[in-house]
Amino acid sequence: MNVSRALRVTAFALAALMGGSALAAGGPALVVEVESGRVLHAERATDPWFPASITKLMTAYVALDKIRSGQMSMDTLLIVSDSAAALPPSKMGFKPGTQIRLDNALKIMMVKSANDIAATIAENIGGSIDGFAELMNAHAQRLGMVSSRFANPHGLPDERNQTTARDMALLARALLLEFPDHKDLFDIGAVQFGRRIMRNTNGLIGRYPGADGMKTGFICSSGFNVVASAHRDGRHLITVVLGAPSANERTIKAAELFDRGFNSKVNFTNPELAALPASANATPPDMRPVICDRRGPMPQEEDTPAVAETDSNIPNLFSSEVMAFAGTAADKPVRTVLGPRTAVQPERVWVGLNPPSEAELAAQAAAEAAAEQARRTKTKKAAAPKKGKAAAKQDDDADQDDAQTAEKEPAKATAKSADKGKTPPRVSVTVKPVTGPKPAAKPAADTKSKAQKADAAKPSTKTN
């Protein structure tokens, strides 16, 4: 037992040493001007890296190219397959056979980063995941992404997937310049499907002045990645950050890089993307030991409020005190305030060809509420199968209240459903018989044996 633990500790230390050097060096980063294609800032920009969900930018590129060539249109119906529906989260959870328009699929993929939707796009365009990957790689080579290889359309872990900050900047620039009519796909603050409202995981949208989209990505082996774009004073920049240790750090680093870029001038001495020197590394580092294999909660893809201690340097991204700094040590830093996100109106997405009517939306909301109610009831029954009638009645009343609240407050209900797995401990309640001059009959609880009463009075010991 001790030997096994020692081996694990040694392996972790070695992996942390290798991956930790990547973190210590800040991870790959790049700032490029869209119009000129010249690089304003580069850190290890050609080092290979696992792309995670920024892969979906290439999936979008292939789909938009099919529309450009006239082979597909935004209202082309795609069919969800068994294999797509079986992929792990993040996902929409549509049943096999569900039909969805290409435009709605692209919006969901860009905002929700749904893996089942990315696979649905791929299978309907390429015939299979492998067939679509061939299209992805062909486009990558044509765009000059010489260090990129794609094995799937979603970025779920696969050792064959790899890219670089430079290559992703090339792809982002191509998306913005070749498909200007579809640039809004990358700047959607939130989408709504039925009662579900899904916010974009890009922490810059609605918070960094001029931010206009692109895509985030995260798996344990890559750390937190983002390809972002922003415009200011007639200039348009792309920033790439790979391997950040958290979603918060990813957002801060990207904002800082934008500030540096907008406060820099481009001239002939700035290299073009193609002129950046190749990396000496051949394979991506595995960041899992320093990102996920550590104590504490599992890292999350979205920015989370990190309340700073008195002696801590952790900023609270949800306050107005968060600043990103730019400039040299001799210059006064330029500050950009990253306050709370501005309110956005979610874009409606749906399944099928035509948008649902108001009656259909109401029916869908009722069906979702009923399904959620059934799931809640099933979870509670599985968690506490032996409960007194009074406690069960109390739970049923609470469920009815929750369902009514969910119908009135869909956004709030969505947040509740996210925390669904945390079922609170249940305490059974023994109801005493009502006293009076002429009781009609003894309550059912009085007919139980003493052992049954004692068992019903004990609180549930199940933990959550």
Backbone hydrogen bonds in HBPLUS format (Angstrom, degrees):
<---DONOR---> <-ACCEPTOR-->    atom                        ^
c    i                          cat <-CA-CA->   ^        H-A-AA   ^      H-
h    n   atom  resd res      DA  || num        DHA   H-A  angle D-A-AA Bond
n    s   type  num  typ     dist DA aas  dist angle  dist       angle   num
A0005-ARG N   A0001-MET O   3.00 MM   4  6.25 157.0  2.06 145.0 151.5     1
A0006-ALA N   A0002-ASN O   2.88 MM   4  6.08 153.4  1.95 144.0 151.7     2
A0007-LEU N   A0003-VAL O   2.94 MM   4  6.22 153.2  2.02 148.5 155.4     3
A0008-ARG N   A0004-SER O   3.02 MM   4  6.31 155.7  2.08 147.1 153.5     4
A0009-VAL N   A0005-ARG O   2.93 MM   4  6.19 160.1  1.97 151.2 156.4     5
A0010-THR N   A0006-ALA O   2.92 MM   4  6.13 158.0  1.97 147.2 153.3     6
A0011-ALA N   A0007-LEU O   2.89 MM   4  6.09 163.0  1.91 149.8 154.5     7
A0012-PHE N   A0008-ARG O   2.90 MM   4  6.07 158.4  1.94 148.1 154.4     8
A0013-ALA N   A0009-VAL O   2.90 MM   4  6.11 156.8  1.95 146.2 152.7     9
A0014-LEU N   A0010-THR O   2.97 MM   4  6.25 159.1  2.01 152.4 157.3    10
A0015-ALA N   A0011-ALA O   2.95 MM   4  6.14 163.9  1.97 149.9 154.7    11
A0016-ALA N   A0012-PHE O   2.73 MM   4  5.86 158.8  1.78 150.8 157.6    12
A0017-LEU N   A0013-ALA O   2.88 MM   4  6.01 144.8  2.00 138.3 148.0    13
A0018-MET N   A0014-LEU O   3.07 MM   4  6.36 154.8  2.13 146.2 151.8    14
A0019-GLY N   A0015-ALA O   2.78 MM   4  5.96 176.2  1.78 161.0 161.5    15
A0020-GLY N   A0016-ALA O   2.50 MM   4  5.04 139.6  1.65 128.9 143.0    16
A0021-SER N   A0017-LEU O   3.33 MM   4  6.21 140.8  2.49 126.9 133.3    17
A0022-ALA N   A0019-GLY O   2.95 MM   3  5.28 129.8  2.21 103.4 116.7    18
A0023-LEU N   A0019-GLY O   3.24 MM   4  6.72 149.8  2.34 144.3 152.6    19
A0024-ALA N   A0020-GLY O   2.74 MM   4  5.98 162.1  1.77 154.0 159.6    20
A0025-ALA N   A0021-SER O   2.96 MM   4  6.04 145.4  2.08 136.4 144.9    21
A0027-GLY N   A0022-ALA O   2.94 MM   5  5.37 123.6  2.27 169.8 161.5    22
A0026-GLY N   A0023-LEU O   2.85 MM   3  4.95 153.4  1.92 104.0 112.7    23
A0242-LEU N   A0028-PRO O   3.01 MM 214  5.28 162.3  2.04 158.6 154.7    24
A0029-ALA N   A0043-GLU O   2.90 MM  14  4.97 151.7  1.98 138.4 144.0    25
A0043-GLU N   A0029-ALA O   2.79 MM  14  4.97 156.5  1.84 154.7 149.4    26
A0030-LEU N   A0240-VAL O   2.98 MM 210  5.13 141.4  2.14 145.2 149.5    27
A0240-VAL N   A0030-LEU O   2.91 MM 210  5.13 157.5  1.96 145.4 150.3    28
A0031-VAL N   A0041-HIS O   2.85 MM  10  5.03 149.5  1.95 148.7 145.4    29
A0040-LEU N   A0031-VAL O   2.79 MM   9  5.38 161.9  1.82 145.1 150.9    30
A0041-HIS N   A0031-VAL O   3.38 MM  10  5.03 155.2  2.45 134.8 132.8    31
A0032-VAL N   A0238-ILE O   2.95 MM 206  5.36 159.1  2.00 152.4 159.3    32
A0238-ILE N   A0032-VAL O   2.90 MM 206  5.36 159.5  1.94 159.5 165.9    33
A0033-GLU N   A0038-ARG O   3.02 MM   5  5.63 165.1  2.04 156.3 158.0    34
A0037-GLY N   A0033-GLU O   2.82 MM   4  5.28 142.1  1.97 140.6 151.8    35
A0034-VAL N   A0236-HIS O   2.84 MM 202  5.57 170.0  1.85 154.3 157.0    36
A0039-VAL N   A0271-PRO O   2.73 MM 232  5.60 171.8  1.74 177.5 176.2    37
A0047-ASP N   A0044-ARG O   3.13 MM   3  5.45 169.6  2.14 115.6 117.9    38
A0166-ARG N   A0045-ALA O   2.89 MM 121  5.34 155.7  1.95 157.3 149.3    39
A0049-TRP N   A0163-THR O   2.73 MM 114  5.35 141.1  1.88 152.1 160.3    40
A0163-THR N   A0049-TRP O   2.81 MM 114  5.35 150.2  1.90 150.4 160.5    41
A0055-THR N   A0052-ALA O   3.13 MM   3  6.07 162.2  2.16 122.9 127.9    42
A0056-LYS N   A0053-SER O   3.01 MM   3  5.60 156.6  2.07 113.3 118.3    43
A0057-LEU N   A0054-ILE O   3.10 MM   3  5.66 163.6  2.12 113.0 118.1    44
A0058-MET N   A0055-THR O   2.86 MM   3  5.60 135.1  2.07 120.2 130.2    45
A0059-THR N   A0055-THR O   3.31 MM   4  6.74 150.9  2.40 139.5 147.9    46
A0060-ALA N   A0056-LYS O   2.90 MM   4  6.08 153.8  1.97 140.2 146.4    47
A0061-TYR N   A0057-LEU O   2.95 MM   4  6.20 148.3  2.05 137.4 146.6    48
A0062-VAL N   A0058-MET O   2.99 MM   4  6.26 163.0  2.02 154.5 156.4    49
A0063-ALA N   A0059-THR O   3.14 MM   4  6.38 161.5  2.18 146.2 151.3    50
A0064-LEU N   A0060-ALA O   2.85 MM   4  6.06 164.8  1.87 156.1 160.1    51
A0065-ASP N   A0061-TYR O   2.90 MM   4  6.08 147.5  2.01 146.9 156.1    52
A0066-LYS N   A0062-VAL O   3.09 MM   4  6.40 145.5  2.22 142.4 151.0    53
A0066-LYS N   A0063-ALA O   3.12 MM   3  5.16 121.2  2.49  94.5 108.8    54
A0067-ILE N   A0063-ALA O   3.12 MM   4  6.53 146.6  2.24 143.9 153.1    55
A0068-ARG N   A0064-LEU O   2.89 MM   4  6.15 157.7  1.94 146.5 152.8    56
A0069-SER N   A0065-ASP O   2.99 MM   4  6.17 149.0  2.08 144.2 151.6    57
A0071-GLN N   A0066-LYS O   3.02 MM   5  5.35 130.6  2.27 164.6 166.0    58
A0072-MET N   A0066-LYS O   3.29 MM   6  5.61 139.3  2.47 123.3 119.3    59
A0070-GLY N   A0067-ILE O   3.05 MM   3  5.12 154.2  2.12 103.5 111.7    60
A0076-THR N   A0073-SER O   3.05 MM   3  5.28 165.2  2.07 114.0 115.5    61
A0103-ASP N   A0074-MET O   2.88 MM  29  4.81 154.5  1.95 149.2 140.7    62
A0102-LEU N   A0076-THR O   2.89 MM  26  5.59 133.3  2.12 147.3 161.6    63
A0078-LEU N   A0100-ILE O   2.77 MM  22  5.25 166.3  1.79 142.0 146.7    64
A0100-ILE N   A0078-LEU O   2.90 MM  22  5.25 152.8  1.97 143.5 152.4    65
A0080-VAL N   A0098-THR O   2.89 MM  18  5.33 161.6  1.92 155.6 161.8    66
A0097-GLY N   A0080-VAL O   2.73 MM  17  5.23 172.3  1.74 150.6 151.8    67
A0085-ALA N   A0081-SER O   3.02 MM   4  6.17 162.3  2.05 147.3 152.2    68
A0086-ALA N   A0082-ASP O   3.09 MM   4  6.25 131.7  2.33 139.7 152.0    69
A0087-LEU N   A0084-ALA O   3.26 MM   3  5.62 167.6  2.27 112.0 115.7    70
A0115-ASN N   A0090-SER O   2.71 MM  25  5.90 169.6  1.72 154.2 151.6    71
A0098-THR N   A0095-LYS O   3.09 MM   3  5.80 156.0  2.15 142.8 144.6    72
A0352-GLY N   A0099-GLN O   2.72 MM 253  5.22 151.9  1.80 130.1 137.9    73
A0105-ALA N   A0101-ARG O   2.94 MM   4  6.18 153.8  2.01 149.4 157.8    74
A0106-LEU N   A0102-LEU O   2.90 MM   4  6.13 158.4  1.95 153.3 157.9    75
A0107-LYS N   A0103-ASP O   3.07 MM   4  6.29 159.6  2.12 146.5 151.8    76
A0108-ILE N   A0104-ASN O   3.00 MM   4  6.18 165.9  2.02 150.3 153.9    77
A0109-MET N   A0105-ALA O   2.93 MM   4  6.06 160.3  1.97 147.8 153.8    78
A0110-MET N   A0106-LEU O   2.94 MM   4  6.09 156.7  2.00 149.0 154.6    79
A0111-VAL N   A0107-LYS O   3.04 MM   4  6.16 155.2  2.11 149.4 155.7    80
A0112-LYS N   A0108-ILE O   2.75 MM   4  5.25 135.4  1.95 137.1 150.9    81
A0113-SER N   A0109-MET O   3.07 MM   4  4.41 124.6  2.39 102.9 115.6    82
A0118-ALA N   A0114-ALA O   3.12 MM   4  6.42 155.0  2.19 144.6 151.6    83
A0119-ALA N   A0115-ASN O   3.00 MM   4  6.21 159.3  2.04 149.1 154.2    84
A0120-THR N   A0116-ASP O   3.02 MM   4  6.15 143.9  2.15 132.1 142.1    85
A0121-ILE N   A0117-ILE O   2.96 MM   4  6.25 159.3  2.00 153.3 157.0    86
A0122-ALA N   A0118-ALA O   3.04 MM   4  6.27 161.1  2.08 145.4 150.8    87
A0123-GLU N   A0119-ALA O   2.88 MM   4  6.03 168.9  1.89 155.2 157.3    88
A0124-ASN N   A0120-THR O   3.14 MM   4  6.15 157.1  2.20 145.1 150.9    89
A0125-ILE N   A0121-ILE O   3.10 MM   4  6.21 135.9  2.31 142.0 152.9    90
A0126-GLY N   A0122-ALA O   2.74 MM   4  5.66 166.0  1.76 158.6 162.7    91
A0127-GLY N   A0123-GLU O   2.94 MM   4  4.72 129.9  2.20 118.3 125.8    92
A0132-PHE N   A0128-SER O   2.97 MM   4  6.15 153.9  2.04 145.6 152.2    93
A0133-ALA N   A0129-ILE O   2.90 MM   4  6.12 153.2  1.97 147.8 155.6    94
A0134-GLU N   A0130-ASP O   3.12 MM   4  6.41 145.4  2.24 144.4 152.3    95
A0135-LEU N   A0132-PHE O   3.01 MM   3  5.09 117.8  2.41  97.1 112.4    96
A0136-MET N   A0132-PHE O   2.92 MM   4  6.30 156.4  1.98 151.9 159.0    97
A0137-ASN N   A0133-ALA O   2.94 MM   4  6.17 163.8  1.97 151.2 154.4    98
A0138-ALA N   A0134-GLU O   2.97 MM   4  6.11 147.7  2.08 141.5 150.6    99
A0139-HIS N   A0135-LEU O   3.03 MM   4  6.24 161.7  2.06 152.1 155.9   100
A0140-ALA N   A0136-MET O   2.92 MM   4  6.15 153.3  1.99 145.3 153.8   101
A0141-GLN N   A0137-ASN O   3.03 MM   4  6.20 160.5  2.07 145.0 148.5   102
A0142-ARG N   A0138-ALA O   3.11 MM   4  6.32 157.7  2.16 143.5 149.9   103
A0143-LEU N   A0139-HIS O   2.94 MM   4  6.14 147.2  2.04 149.0 157.2   104
A0145-MET N   A0140-ALA O   2.80 MM   5  4.99 153.7  1.87 162.3 154.1   105
A0144-GLY N   A0141-GLN O   3.13 MM   3  5.12 152.9  2.21 100.0 108.3   106
A0146-VAL N   A0144-GLY O   2.89 MM   2  5.38 135.0  2.10 104.0  90.4   107
A0148-SER N   A0145-MET O   3.24 MM   3  5.64 167.6  2.26 119.6 120.3   108
A0149-ARG N   A0162-GLN O   2.89 MM  13  5.35 157.5  1.94 148.4 151.6   109
A0162-GLN N   A0149-ARG O   2.98 MM  13  5.35 156.9  2.03 150.3 150.3   110
A0161-ASN N   A0158-ASP O   2.97 MM   3  5.66 158.7  2.02 122.2 128.2   111
A0168-MET N   A0164-THR O   3.03 MM   4  6.27 160.1  2.07 151.1 156.2   112
A0169-ALA N   A0165-ALA O   3.01 MM   4  6.21 145.1  2.13 144.1 153.5   113
A0170-LEU N   A0166-ARG O   3.03 MM   4  6.37 151.3  2.11 147.0 154.8   114
A0171-LEU N   A0167-ASP O   3.01 MM   4  6.34 155.9  2.07 147.7 153.7   115
A0172-ALA N   A0168-MET O   2.90 MM   4  6.07 164.1  1.92 146.3 150.7   116
A0173-ARG N   A0169-ALA O   2.94 MM   4  6.03 161.7  1.97 147.4 152.5   117
A0174-ALA N   A0170-LEU O   3.01 MM   4  6.21 152.4  2.09 142.8 150.5   118
A0175-LEU N   A0171-LEU O   2.95 MM   4  6.25 157.3  2.00 153.5 159.3   119
A0176-LEU N   A0172-ALA O   3.10 MM   4  6.37 160.6  2.14 150.6 154.8   120
A0177-LEU N   A0173-ARG O   2.96 MM   4  6.07 157.5  2.01 150.2 156.4   121
A0178-GLU N   A0174-ALA O   2.80 MM   4  5.54 160.3  1.84 147.0 153.1   122
A0179-PHE N   A0175-LEU O   3.18 MM   4  5.59 146.8  2.29 128.5 136.3   123
A0182-HIS N   A0179-PHE O   3.01 MM   3  5.54 159.4  2.05 116.5 123.1   124
A0183-LYS N   A0180-PRO O   3.48 MM   3  5.29 171.4  2.48 104.0 103.9   125
A0185-LEU N   A0182-HIS O   3.09 MM   3  5.80 163.0  2.12 118.8 123.9   126
A0186-PHE N   A0183-LYS O   3.18 MM   3  5.94 158.9  2.23 119.2 123.5   127
A0187-ASP N   A0184-ASP O   3.15 MM   3  5.14 168.0  2.17 108.7 112.1   128
A0214-MET N   A0186-PHE O   2.86 MM  28  4.61 135.9  2.05 118.6 130.2   129
A0200-ASN N   A0189-GLY O   2.91 MM  11  5.36 165.9  1.93 145.4 141.6   130
A0347-GLU N   A0190-ALA O   2.95 MM 157  6.36 162.4  1.98 140.9 137.9   131
A0191-VAL N   A0198-MET O   2.96 MM   7  5.38 153.9  2.02 148.1 153.7   132
A0198-MET N   A0191-VAL O   2.81 MM   7  5.38 169.2  1.82 167.0 170.2   133
A0192-GLN N   A0347-GLU O   2.82 MM 155  5.87 154.2  1.88 141.0 141.1   134
A0349-VAL N   A0192-GLN O   2.96 MM 157  6.00 161.4  1.99 156.1 154.2   135
A0193-PHE N   A0196-ARG O   2.85 MM   3  5.20 149.9  1.94 149.8 157.8   136
A0196-ARG N   A0193-PHE O   2.93 MM   3  5.20 141.8  2.08 141.6 134.2   137
A0205-ILE N   A0202-ASN O   3.31 MM   3  5.92 145.9  2.43 115.4 122.3   138
A0207-ARG N   A0204-LEU O   3.01 MM   3  5.22 161.5  2.04 128.5 127.5   139
A0208-TYR N   A0204-LEU O   2.87 MM   4  5.05 176.6  1.87 145.9 144.8   140
A0342-THR N   A0206-GLY O   3.05 MM 136  5.13 150.3  2.14 126.1 134.6   141
A0211-ALA N   A0208-TYR O   3.03 MM   3  5.50 169.3  2.04 136.8 138.0   142
A0231-HIS N   A0210-GLY O   2.99 MM  21  4.98 153.3  2.06 121.5 126.1   143
A0212-ASP N   A0229-SER O   2.89 MM  17  5.64 168.2  1.90 135.2 139.1   144
A0229-SER N   A0213-GLY O   3.08 MM  16  5.64 139.7  2.24 145.4 147.2   145
A0215-LYS N   A0227-VAL O   2.95 MM  12  5.44 139.3  2.12 148.6 160.0   146
A0227-VAL N   A0215-LYS O   2.88 MM  12  5.44 166.2  1.90 163.9 168.4   147
A0217-GLY N   A0225-ASN O   2.97 MM   8  4.95 143.2  2.11 138.1 131.6   148
A0225-ASN N   A0217-GLY O   2.81 MM   8  4.95 172.6  1.81 156.2 157.2   149
A0222-SER N   A0219-ILE O   3.10 MM   3  5.45 144.9  2.22 108.7 118.6   150
A0223-GLY N   A0219-ILE O   3.03 MM   4  5.97 150.9  2.12 163.4 171.3   151
A0287-MET N   A0221-SER O   2.96 MM  66  4.48 174.7  1.96 116.8 116.3   152
A0224-PHE N   A0244-ALA O   2.89 MM  20  4.75 171.7  1.90 142.2 143.6   153
A0244-ALA N   A0224-PHE O   3.00 MM  20  4.75 154.7  2.07 138.4 132.3   154
A0226-VAL N   A0241-VAL O   2.83 MM  15  5.32 146.9  1.94 156.6 160.7   155
A0241-VAL N   A0226-VAL O   2.93 MM  15  5.32 164.3  1.96 156.6 161.5   156
A0228-ALA N   A0239-THR O   2.83 MM  11  5.21 172.1  1.83 161.6 164.3   157
A0239-THR N   A0228-ALA O   2.81 MM  11  5.21 163.8  1.83 148.2 153.5   158
A0230-ALA N   A0237-LEU O   3.03 MM   7  5.52 152.8  2.10 150.0 155.3   159
A0237-LEU N   A0230-ALA O   2.84 MM   7  5.52 166.2  1.85 172.2 173.8   160
A0232-ARG N   A0235-ARG O   2.85 MM   3  5.32 151.7  1.93 146.2 155.6   161
A0235-ARG N   A0232-ARG O   2.90 MM   3  5.32 161.4  1.93 118.4 124.6   162
A0250-ARG N   A0246-SER O   2.99 MM   4  6.18 150.8  2.08 143.4 151.9   163
A0251-THR N   A0247-ALA O   3.07 MM   4  6.34 156.5  2.13 149.3 154.1   164
A0252-ILE N   A0248-ASN O   2.99 MM   4  6.29 164.2  2.02 154.9 159.1   165
A0253-LYS N   A0249-GLU O   2.89 MM   4  5.97 166.3  1.91 149.5 153.5   166
A0254-ALA N   A0250-ARG O   3.03 MM   4  6.15 160.7  2.07 145.9 151.3   167
A0255-ALA N   A0251-THR O   3.00 MM   4  6.18 160.8  2.04 148.9 154.2   168
A0256-GLU N   A0252-ILE O   2.92 MM   4  6.13 157.6  1.97 149.7 156.2   169
A0257-LEU N   A0253-LYS O   2.95 MM   4  6.17 155.8  2.01 148.0 154.4   170
A0258-PHE N   A0254-ALA O   2.96 MM   4  6.22 155.7  2.02 148.6 155.0   171
A0259-ASP N   A0255-ALA O   3.00 MM   4  6.27 159.9  2.04 148.0 153.3   172
A0260-ARG N   A0256-GLU O   3.01 MM   4  6.33 160.1  2.05 148.6 153.7   173
A0261-GLY N   A0257-LEU O   2.87 MM   4  6.08 158.2  1.92 148.5 154.9   174
A0262-PHE N   A0258-PHE O   2.84 MM   4  6.07 167.5  1.85 161.1 162.9   175
A0263-ASN N   A0259-ASP O   3.08 MM   4  6.17 133.4  2.31 140.2 151.9   176
A0264-SER N   A0261-GLY O   3.09 MM   3  5.14 158.1  2.13 111.1 111.7   177
A0270-ASN N   A0267-ASN O   3.07 MM   3  5.81 161.0  2.10 122.0 127.2   178
A0275-ALA N   A0272-GLU O   2.95 MM   3  5.38 145.9  2.07 111.1 121.4   179
A0276-LEU N   A0273-LEU O   3.27 MM   3  5.72 170.0  2.28 115.1 118.2   180
A0290-VAL N   A0287-MET O   3.11 MM   3  5.73 129.9  2.38 116.9 128.4   181
A0291-ILE N   A0287-MET O   2.96 MM   4  5.96 132.2  2.20 152.7 165.7   182
A0291-ILE N   A0288-ARG O   3.21 MM   3  5.05 136.8  2.40  97.0 109.1   183
A0292-CYS N   A0288-ARG O   2.86 MM   4  5.27 155.1  1.92 140.1 148.4   184
A0293-ASP N   A0288-ARG O   2.99 MM   5  6.09 169.8  2.00 149.1 150.3   185
A0294-ARG N   A0292-CYS O   2.88 MM   2  5.57 139.9  2.04 100.5  90.1   186
A0312-SER N   A0309-GLU O   3.18 MM   3  4.82 163.3  2.21 105.0 104.9   187
A0319-SER N   A0316-ASN O   3.12 MM   3  5.69 156.2  2.18 123.3 122.5   188
A0338-LEU N   A0322-VAL O   3.17 MM  16  5.52 159.7  2.22 144.8 148.6   189
A0334-VAL N   A0326-ALA O   3.27 MM   8  5.32 148.3  2.38 123.9 133.1   190
A0331-ASP N   A0328-THR O   3.01 MM   3  5.21 143.5  2.15 103.3 114.1   191
A0361-LEU N   A0357-SER O   2.85 MM   4  6.13 153.4  1.92 150.5 158.2   192
A0362-ALA N   A0358-GLU O   2.96 MM   4  6.19 154.6  2.02 145.3 151.7   193
A0363-ALA N   A0359-ALA O   2.93 MM   4  6.20 154.9  1.99 145.2 152.3   194
A0364-GLN N   A0360-GLU O   2.83 MM   4  6.03 155.0  1.89 146.1 153.2   195
A0365-ALA N   A0361-LEU O   2.87 MM   4  6.09 157.4  1.92 147.0 153.2   196
A0366-ALA N   A0362-ALA O   2.95 MM   4  6.16 155.0  2.01 144.6 151.5   197
A0367-ALA N   A0363-ALA O   2.90 MM   4  6.12 155.0  1.96 146.1 153.1   198
A0368-GLU N   A0364-GLN O   2.87 MM   4  6.10 157.7  1.92 150.0 156.0   199
A0369-ALA N   A0365-ALA O   2.90 MM   4  6.09 154.2  1.97 144.8 152.1   200
A0370-ALA N   A0366-ALA O   2.89 MM   4  6.10 155.3  1.95 145.6 152.5   201
A0371-ALA N   A0367-ALA O   2.88 MM   4  6.09 157.2  1.93 147.2 153.6   202
A0372-GLU N   A0368-GLU O   2.89 MM   4  6.05 157.9  1.94 145.3 151.5   203
A0373-GLN N   A0369-ALA O   2.86 MM   4  6.04 153.5  1.93 144.1 151.8   204
A0374-ALA N   A0370-ALA O   2.89 MM   4  6.13 157.2  1.95 147.2 153.1   205
A0375-ARG N   A0371-ALA O   2.94 MM   4  6.16 154.5  2.01 145.2 152.4   206
A0376-ARG N   A0372-GLU O   2.89 MM   4  6.11 155.5  1.95 147.3 154.1   207
A0377-THR N   A0373-GLN O   2.96 MM   4  6.17 162.5  1.99 149.6 154.3   208
A0378-LYS N   A0374-ALA O   2.93 MM   4  6.10 160.2  1.97 147.0 152.6   209
A0379-THR N   A0375-ARG O   2.90 MM   4  6.05 159.1  1.95 147.6 153.3   210
A0380-LYS N   A0376-ARG O   2.98 MM   4  6.19 160.4  2.02 150.0 155.0   211
A0381-LYS N   A0377-THR O   2.95 MM   4  6.14 156.1  2.00 148.1 154.9   212
A0382-ALA N   A0378-LYS O   2.98 MM   4  6.13 155.5  2.04 145.9 152.6   213
A0383-ALA N   A0379-THR O   2.94 MM   4  6.10 144.9  2.06 142.1 152.1   214
A0384-ALA N   A0380-LYS O   2.95 MM   4  6.04 150.3  2.04 146.2 152.8   215
A0392-ALA N   A0388-GLY O   3.00 MM   4  6.26 160.0  2.04 153.5 159.5   216
A0393-LYS N   A0389-LYS O   2.86 MM   4  6.06 155.9  1.91 148.9 155.5   217
A0394-GLN N   A0390-ALA O   2.94 MM   4  6.19 151.8  2.02 142.6 150.6   218
A0395-ASP N   A0391-ALA O   2.94 MM   4  6.25 152.1  2.02 147.5 154.4   219
A0396-ASP N   A0392-ALA O   2.95 MM   4  6.23 156.1  2.01 148.4 154.8   220
A0397-ASP N   A0393-LYS O   3.02 MM   4  6.31 158.6  2.07 150.5 155.6   221
A0398-ALA N   A0394-GLN O   3.06 MM   4  6.33 154.0  2.13 142.8 150.1   222
A0399-ASP N   A0395-ASP O   2.83 MM   4  6.14 152.4  1.91 150.4 158.2   223
A0400-GLN N   A0396-ASP O   3.01 MM   4  6.30 155.8  2.07 148.8 154.6   224
A0401-ASP N   A0397-ASP O   3.03 MM   4  6.33 157.2  2.08 147.8 153.9   225
A0402-ASP N   A0398-ALA O   2.91 MM   4  6.17 156.9  1.96 148.4 154.8   226
A0403-ALA N   A0399-ASP O   2.91 MM   4  6.14 158.6  1.95 151.5 157.0   227
A0404-GLN N   A0400-GLN O   3.00 MM   4  6.23 159.7  2.04 149.0 154.1   228
A0405-THR N   A0401-ASP O   2.94 MM   4  6.15 157.9  1.99 148.3 154.8   229
A0406-ALA N   A0402-ASP O   2.84 MM   4  6.04 152.8  1.91 147.3 155.1   230
A0407-GLU N   A0403-ALA O   3.08 MM   4  6.35 150.9  2.17 145.4 151.8   231
A0408-LYS N   A0404-GLN O   3.22 MM   4  6.49 148.7  2.32 142.5 150.4   232
A0409-GLU N   A0405-THR O   2.79 MM   4  5.91 149.3  1.89 151.8 161.1   233
A0413-ALA N   A0409-GLU O   2.88 MM   4  6.09 150.5  1.97 150.8 160.5   234
A0414-THR N   A0410-PRO O   2.95 MM   4  6.18 144.4  2.08 144.1 152.7   235
A0415-ALA N   A0411-ALA O   3.30 MM   4  6.67 153.1  2.38 142.1 147.5   236
A0416-LYS N   A0412-LYS O   3.01 MM   4  6.38 150.9  2.10 144.7 153.3   237
A0417-SER N   A0413-ALA O   2.92 MM   4  6.21 156.2  1.98 150.2 155.8   238
A0418-ALA N   A0414-THR O   3.23 MM   4  6.52 138.5  2.41 141.5 151.6   239
A0418-ALA N   A0415-ALA O   3.24 MM   3  5.24 130.9  2.50  94.0 106.5   240
A0419-ASP N   A0416-LYS O   3.06 MM   3  5.45 138.0  2.24 106.7 117.6   241
A0420-LYS N   A0417-SER O   3.15 MM   3  4.83 152.0  2.24 107.7 106.9   242
A0422-LYS N   A0419-ASP O   3.16 MM   3  5.95 165.7  2.18 123.6 127.6   243
A0460-SER N   A0426-ARG O   3.01 MM  34  5.53 154.4  2.07 158.5 166.7   244
A0446-ASP N   A0443-PRO O   2.97 MM   3  5.70 147.2  2.08 119.5 127.1   245
A0447-THR N   A0444-ALA O   3.04 MM   3  5.53 151.8  2.12 112.8 121.1   246
A0448-LYS N   A0445-ALA O   3.32 MM   3  5.68 163.2  2.35 107.5 112.5   247
A0453-LYS N   A0449-SER O   3.03 MM   4  6.35 157.8  2.08 151.7 157.6   248
A0454-ALA N   A0450-LYS O   2.97 MM   4  6.20 162.3  2.01 151.1 155.7   249
A0455-ASP N   A0451-ALA O   2.96 MM   4  6.16 152.3  2.04 143.4 151.3   250
A0456-ALA N   A0452-GLN O   2.92 MM   4  6.13 153.2  2.00 147.9 155.1   251
A0457-ALA N   A0453-LYS O   3.05 MM   4  6.23 139.1  2.22 145.2 155.5   252
A0458-LYS N   A0455-ASP O   3.36 MM   3  5.53 153.5  2.43 101.3 108.6   253
